[in-house]
Amino acid sequence: MFKGFKDFLLRGNVLDLAVAVVIGTAFTAVVTGLVNGFLTPLIALIFGQPDVSTVVFEINGTQFPFGQFLQALLNFVFVATALYFFVVLPVKHFTERVRRGKEGPPDGVPSEDLVLLREIRDLLAARNPRP
């Protein structure tokens, strides 16, 4: 019984998930700091207060607290924006650079850039012959 449980815990997926949760929790603090430190003051500049959750409108005596929805929507947009521009985009560029470095031309076959430079060199040499 315990052997099966031990095998389950030591399986790679469980360990990867545990590491992801810990790193995700730490990264949440970073994103929250970015949102609270930089993006929330932008809300204060636009709306006059950093929190729009108290905004309501009233129709026939019934209050509609749409500010709660608006605040949740803004928080989502800010967190998604921060994640995209500070995590997804840099990782995408990094993986593309790594992939390009590994996908060099086969041995003995010059790259397209090298072929083009050789053609330019040959055309310039033909235009200006040396004595």
ChimeraX commands (.cxc) that place a marker at each C-alpha (Angstrom):
marker #1 position 0.00,0.00,0.00 radius 0.5
marker #1 position 2.72,2.49,0.95 radius 0.5
marker #1 position 4.90,1.42,-1.98 radius 0.5
marker #1 position 2.19,2.44,-4.43 radius 0.5
marker #1 position 1.78,5.78,-2.64 radius 0.5
marker #1 position 5.56,6.33,-2.69 radius 0.5
marker #1 position 5.68,5.50,-6.40 radius 0.5
marker #1 position 2.86,7.95,-7.02 radius 0.5
marker #1 position 4.62,10.76,-5.13 radius 0.5
marker #1 position 7.97,10.16,-6.78 radius 0.5
marker #1 position 6.52,10.11,-10.26 radius 0.5
marker #1 position 7.86,13.00,-12.35 radius 0.5
marker #1 position 4.47,14.64,-12.91 radius 0.5
marker #1 position 3.76,15.10,-9.21 radius 0.5
marker #1 position 7.17,16.63,-8.55 radius 0.5
marker #1 position 6.85,18.91,-11.57 radius 0.5
marker #1 position 3.43,20.02,-10.37 radius 0.5
marker #1 position 4.75,20.73,-6.87 radius 0.5
marker #1 position 7.58,22.85,-8.27 radius 0.5
marker #1 position 5.16,24.69,-10.55 radius 0.5
marker #1 position 2.85,25.51,-7.63 radius 0.5
marker #1 position 5.73,26.87,-5.54 radius 0.5
marker #1 position 7.12,28.94,-8.41 radius 0.5
marker #1 position 3.62,30.11,-9.35 radius 0.5
marker #1 position 3.01,31.27,-5.79 radius 0.5
marker #1 position 6.27,33.19,-5.75 radius 0.5
marker #1 position 5.55,34.68,-9.16 radius 0.5
marker #1 position 2.10,35.76,-8.00 radius 0.5
marker #1 position 3.80,38.06,-5.51 radius 0.5
marker #1 position 5.90,39.58,-8.30 radius 0.5
marker #1 position 2.90,40.21,-10.56 radius 0.5
marker #1 position 0.84,41.56,-7.65 radius 0.5
marker #1 position 3.67,43.95,-6.80 radius 0.5
marker #1 position 3.86,45.13,-10.40 radius 0.5
marker #1 position 0.10,45.66,-10.60 radius 0.5
marker #1 position -0.13,47.41,-7.22 radius 0.5
marker #1 position 3.03,49.46,-7.69 radius 0.5
marker #1 position 2.64,50.63,-11.27 radius 0.5
marker #1 position -0.72,49.84,-12.79 radius 0.5
marker #1 position -3.07,50.63,-9.89 radius 0.5
marker #1 position -1.76,54.22,-9.68 radius 0.5
marker #1 position -2.76,54.57,-13.34 radius 0.5
marker #1 position -6.34,53.77,-12.31 radius 0.5
marker #1 position -6.07,56.49,-9.67 radius 0.5
marker #1 position -4.96,58.96,-12.33 radius 0.5
marker #1 position -7.86,58.09,-14.62 radius 0.5
marker #1 position -10.70,57.59,-12.12 radius 0.5
marker #1 position -9.46,59.72,-9.22 radius 0.5
marker #1 position -9.23,56.71,-6.90 radius 0.5
marker #1 position -7.23,53.47,-7.13 radius 0.5
marker #1 position -10.25,51.27,-6.49 radius 0.5
marker #1 position -13.37,51.54,-8.65 radius 0.5
marker #1 position -15.24,48.72,-6.89 radius 0.5
marker #1 position -17.41,51.21,-4.97 radius 0.5
marker #1 position -18.89,52.74,-8.13 radius 0.5
marker #1 position -22.64,52.08,-8.41 radius 0.5
marker #1 position -25.54,53.35,-10.45 radius 0.5
marker #1 position -29.17,53.35,-9.46 radius 0.5
marker #1 position -32.36,52.69,-11.43 radius 0.5
marker #1 position -35.75,53.02,-9.71 radius 0.5
marker #1 position -34.16,52.72,-6.28 radius 0.5
marker #1 position -32.18,49.58,-7.13 radius 0.5
marker #1 position -28.42,49.87,-6.90 radius 0.5
marker #1 position -26.20,48.15,-9.44 radius 0.5
marker #1 position -22.63,47.83,-8.10 radius 0.5
marker #1 position -20.99,47.52,-11.49 radius 0.5
marker #1 position -17.75,48.85,-10.00 radius 0.5
marker #1 position -17.04,45.41,-8.54 radius 0.5
marker #1 position -17.18,43.90,-12.01 radius 0.5
marker #1 position -15.16,46.76,-13.46 radius 0.5
marker #1 position -12.46,46.35,-10.77 radius 0.5
marker #1 position -12.27,42.59,-11.36 radius 0.5
marker #1 position -12.06,43.17,-15.11 radius 0.5
marker #1 position -9.30,45.77,-14.71 radius 0.5
marker #1 position -7.36,43.47,-12.37 radius 0.5
marker #1 position -7.63,40.66,-14.89 radius 0.5
marker #1 position -6.51,42.88,-17.77 radius 0.5
marker #1 position -3.58,44.25,-15.78 radius 0.5
marker #1 position -2.39,40.84,-14.65 radius 0.5
marker #1 position -2.80,39.38,-18.15 radius 0.5
marker #1 position -0.92,42.34,-19.65 radius 0.5
marker #1 position 1.91,42.03,-17.15 radius 0.5
marker #1 position 2.19,38.29,-17.75 radius 0.5
marker #1 position 2.18,38.67,-21.51 radius 0.5
marker #1 position 4.74,41.47,-21.79 radius 0.5
marker #1 position 7.04,40.40,-18.95 radius 0.5
marker #1 position 6.86,36.60,-19.24 radius 0.5
marker #1 position 5.27,35.21,-22.41 radius 0.5
marker #1 position 6.90,37.58,-24.92 radius 0.5
marker #1 position 10.45,37.34,-23.50 radius 0.5
marker #1 position 10.24,33.54,-23.24 radius 0.5
marker #1 position 8.94,33.37,-26.81 radius 0.5
marker #1 position 11.84,35.48,-28.08 radius 0.5
marker #1 position 14.31,33.44,-26.06 radius 0.5
marker #1 position 13.04,30.10,-27.39 radius 0.5
marker #1 position 13.12,31.44,-30.96 radius 0.5
marker #1 position 16.74,32.52,-30.51 radius 0.5
marker #1 position 17.66,29.12,-29.09 radius 0.5
marker #1 position 15.84,27.35,-31.90 radius 0.5
marker #1 position 17.59,29.47,-34.54 radius 0.5
marker #1 position 20.96,28.69,-32.98 radius 0.5
marker #1 position 20.29,24.96,-33.18 radius 0.5
marker #1 position 18.90,25.03,-36.72 radius 0.5
marker #1 position 22.07,26.05,-38.51 radius 0.5
marker #1 position 22.66,24.99,-42.09 radius 0.5
marker #1 position 23.91,21.46,-42.70 radius 0.5
marker #1 position 27.68,20.97,-42.76 radius 0.5
marker #1 position 29.28,22.15,-45.99 radius 0.5
marker #1 position 26.17,24.04,-47.16 radius 0.5
marker #1 position 26.56,27.84,-46.94 radius 0.5
marker #1 position 23.72,29.88,-45.49 radius 0.5
marker #1 position 21.57,32.13,-47.68 radius 0.5
marker #1 position 23.25,35.19,-46.19 radius 0.5
marker #1 position 26.69,33.89,-47.08 radius 0.5
marker #1 position 25.61,33.08,-50.64 radius 0.5
marker #1 position 24.15,36.57,-51.03 radius 0.5
marker #1 position 27.31,38.22,-49.68 radius 0.5
marker #1 position 29.46,36.18,-52.06 radius 0.5
marker #1 position 27.29,37.28,-55.01 radius 0.5
marker #1 position 27.62,40.92,-53.97 radius 0.5
marker #1 position 31.39,40.51,-53.62 radius 0.5
marker #1 position 31.64,38.94,-57.07 radius 0.5
marker #1 position 29.51,41.68,-58.67 radius 0.5
marker #1 position 31.61,44.41,-57.07 radius 0.5
marker #1 position 34.81,42.69,-58.15 radius 0.5
marker #1 position 33.51,42.43,-61.74 radius 0.5
marker #1 position 32.57,46.12,-61.74 radius 0.5
marker #1 position 35.96,47.32,-60.42 radius 0.5
marker #1 position 38.68,45.01,-61.76 radius 0.5
marker #1 position 42.02,45.25,-59.95 radius 0.5
marker #1 position 45.28,45.41,-61.88 radius 0.5
marker link #1:1,2 radius 0.2
marker link #1:2,3 radius 0.2
marker link #1:3,4 radius 0.2
marker link #1:4,5 radius 0.2
marker link #1:5,6 radius 0.2
marker link #1:6,7 radius 0.2
marker link #1:7,8 radius 0.2
marker link #1:8,9 radius 0.2
marker link #1:9,10 radius 0.2
marker link #1:10,11 radius 0.2
marker link #1:11,12 radius 0.2
marker link #1:12,13 radius 0.2
marker link #1:13,14 radius 0.2
marker link #1:14,15 radius 0.2
marker link #1:15,16 radius 0.2
marker link #1:16,17 radius 0.2
marker link #1:17,18 radius 0.2
marker link #1:18,19 radius 0.2
marker link #1:19,20 radius 0.2
marker link #1:20,21 radius 0.2
marker link #1:21,22 radius 0.2
marker link #1:22,23 radius 0.2
marker link #1:23,24 radius 0.2
marker link #1:24,25 radius 0.2
marker link #1:25,26 radius 0.2
marker link #1:26,27 radius 0.2
marker link #1:27,28 radius 0.2
marker link #1:28,29 radius 0.2
marker link #1:29,30 radius 0.2
marker link #1:30,31 radius 0.2
marker link #1:31,32 radius 0.2
marker link #1:32,33 radius 0.2
marker link #1:33,34 radius 0.2
marker link #1:34,35 radius 0.2
marker link #1:35,36 radius 0.2
marker link #1:36,37 radius 0.2
marker link #1:37,38 radius 0.2
marker link #1:38,39 radius 0.2
marker link #1:39,40 radius 0.2
marker link #1:40,41 radius 0.2
marker link #1:41,42 radius 0.2
marker link #1:42,43 radius 0.2
marker link #1:43,44 radius 0.2
marker link #1:44,45 radius 0.2
marker link #1:45,46 radius 0.2
marker link #1:46,47 radius 0.2
marker link #1:47,48 radius 0.2
marker link #1:48,49 radius 0.2
marker link #1:49,50 radius 0.2
marker link #1:50,51 radius 0.2
marker link #1:51,52 radius 0.2
marker link #1:52,53 radius 0.2
marker link #1:53,54 radius 0.2
marker link #1:54,55 radius 0.2
marker link #1:55,56 radius 0.2
marker link #1:56,57 radius 0.2
marker link #1:57,58 radius 0.2
marker link #1:58,59 radius 0.2
marker link #1:59,60 radius 0.2
marker link #1:60,61 radius 0.2
marker link #1:61,62 radius 0.2
marker link #1:62,63 radius 0.2
marker link #1:63,64 radius 0.2
marker link #1:64,65 radius 0.2
marker link #1:65,66 radius 0.2
marker link #1:66,67 radius 0.2
marker link #1:67,68 radius 0.2
marker link #1:68,69 radius 0.2
marker link #1:69,70 radius 0.2
marker link #1:70,71 radius 0.2
marker link #1:71,72 radius 0.2
marker link #1:72,73 radius 0.2
marker link #1:73,74 radius 0.2
marker link #1:74,75 radius 0.2
marker link #1:75,76 radius 0.2
marker link #1:76,77 radius 0.2
marker link #1:77,78 radius 0.2
marker link #1:78,79 radius 0.2
marker link #1:79,80 radius 0.2
marker link #1:80,81 radius 0.2
marker link #1:81,82 radius 0.2
marker link #1:82,83 radius 0.2
marker link #1:83,84 radius 0.2
marker link #1:84,85 radius 0.2
marker link #1:85,86 radius 0.2
marker link #1:86,87 radius 0.2
marker link #1:87,88 radius 0.2
marker link #1:88,89 radius 0.2
marker link #1:89,90 radius 0.2
marker link #1:90,91 radius 0.2
marker link #1:91,92 radius 0.2
marker link #1:92,93 radius 0.2
marker link #1:93,94 radius 0.2
marker link #1:94,95 radius 0.2
marker link #1:95,96 radius 0.2
marker link #1:96,97 radius 0.2
marker link #1:97,98 radius 0.2
marker link #1:98,99 radius 0.2
marker link #1:99,100 radius 0.2
marker link #1:100,101 radius 0.2
marker link #1:101,102 radius 0.2
marker link #1:102,103 radius 0.2
marker link #1:103,104 radius 0.2
marker link #1:104,105 radius 0.2
marker link #1:105,106 radius 0.2
marker link #1:106,107 radius 0.2
marker link #1:107,108 radius 0.2
marker link #1:108,109 radius 0.2
marker link #1:109,110 radius 0.2
marker link #1:110,111 radius 0.2
marker link #1:111,112 radius 0.2
marker link #1:112,113 radius 0.2
marker link #1:113,114 radius 0.2
marker link #1:114,115 radius 0.2
marker link #1:115,116 radius 0.2
marker link #1:116,117 radius 0.2
marker link #1:117,118 radius 0.2
marker link #1:118,119 radius 0.2
marker link #1:119,120 radius 0.2
marker link #1:120,121 radius 0.2
marker link #1:121,122 radius 0.2
marker link #1:122,123 radius 0.2
marker link #1:123,124 radius 0.2
marker link #1:124,125 radius 0.2
marker link #1:125,126 radius 0.2
marker link #1:126,127 radius 0.2
marker link #1:127,128 radius 0.2
marker link #1:128,129 radius 0.2
marker link #1:129,130 radius 0.2
marker link #1:130,131 radius 0.2
view
